[in-house]
Structures are given as structure tokens and as C-alpha cells.
Amino acid sequence: SQKIEQNSEALNIQEGKTATLTCNYTNYSPAYLQWYRQDPGRGPVFLLLIRENEKEKRKERLKVTFDTTLKQSLFHITASQPADSATYLCAPNTGFQKLVFGTGTRLLVSP
Amino acid sequence: GAGVSQSPSNKVTEKGKDVELRCDPISGHTALYWYRQRLGQGLEFLIYFQGNSAPDKSGLPSDRFSAERTGESVSTLTIQRTQQEDSAVYLCASRPGGGRENYGYTFGSGTRLTVV
């Protein structure tokens, strides 16, 4: 069956370091994959989209990679700040019109 | 509107009652989605609208759940005879649609439904 796996354990890092979050998927061949940020009590907020023919995408301090052979996406936040603390969701598309979301990884950045 | 608006933000209902949840998408967004998020869990797809039609309603958990969309804008998710397992945050999202599939979703803040 189709599955998306993100680390269920929280990732704790110190301010200024690079955070790396992993998303693995099985039995999908997504044309694109999106990353979202979710804060407690709020809806997810779109961050980045990467297409299957793109290896890497950057936006300010964010970088996403997409390896369709490994069926994996990595999400990096460089020079992390306490304000980056949130849950980050991976979402590959399935079918033509729909995203399926992973359960997310909680990131905690301590000063 | 500027963002996706959902109402009510909180709803407490008695088991067995019907509830209606409303979503106002961003103006001009033809694609609209409903997701459910139980406490501490991921987002669960419910239904997708393109315009006023629903080409994918595969995530609706039972026939107690229904949704409609009118005027290519407002959508209503109705849950009949609510059960305690329906307690969750119901999230609505929209995006431009119309072939522009690579746009991110814009989510509302959700309706927190508690069935007592």
C-alpha cells in the first residue's frame, strides 16, 4: 500500500545549526512533492514545491531535495532560529489532483 | 477573500446531532479540499472539488458525511448523526486549479469539532 514516512520523534537542534528532515515514500510515483509548516492550532502553510525532474529547490534558508530513485525528499533549514520551531509536513501528490500528507516531524530549535 | 475562511472555529455538539461546517475559499480558486486531522495525527483526505463537482470523494469515511459546493465558492461539509470518533479538526484548503497543478494549497485555520 502507499505510505509516507516522516520521523515521528521530535528533532531538537540548537539555534544556528542546520535542521534536516526526511520524508520517505513507498508505492508512489509523485510528479511533485510539497512541504508545509504547521503550528499548533493552525492550518498548514505551504513552503516549497519540487517537481520530479528537479533535484533541488531553494527558498531563502530552505532547501529541498527530491530523489525519485531513493523515493526520498530531504528538507533543510539552514541557520535555524527558535521561530522555525513547528511541525513540518511532507506531501507528495497522488493521482492528478490530490496531496497525501505525512504525519509530520516536530522541529524544536533552542536558543 | 484574502485567505481561506472556515466557520465556526469551534463546535461542540452532542452525539447523534447533525453539524455543518463551512469553508470560504480564496476568490477565483477552483480547487477546494477537505481534510480531517485527529489529535496528534496527520491530515486525512476527505473530498476534492473542482468547480462545483467532486471528482474525488474517496476519503469520506461513511455515508454520514457529505459535502457540497455552490457557485464555485463556498463549500459545506455536513456530518449527520455525529459520533465521538468524528471529533477532530476539519481543515479546508483551496488552490487555483484549472491545470495549474503545481500550486501549493492555502489552508484555513480549521473547525475544531468536539462530539460529547
Interface residues (C-beta under 8 A of the other chain):
Chain A: A31 Y32 Q34 Y36 G41 R42 G43 P44 V45 F46 L47 L49 R51 L89 N93 G95 F96 Q97 K98 L99 V100 F101 G102 T103 G104
Chain B: V4 A31 Y33 Y35 Q41 G42 L43 F45 Y48 Q50 P55 D56 L91 A93 E101 N102 Y103 G104 Y105 T106 F107 G108 S109 G110
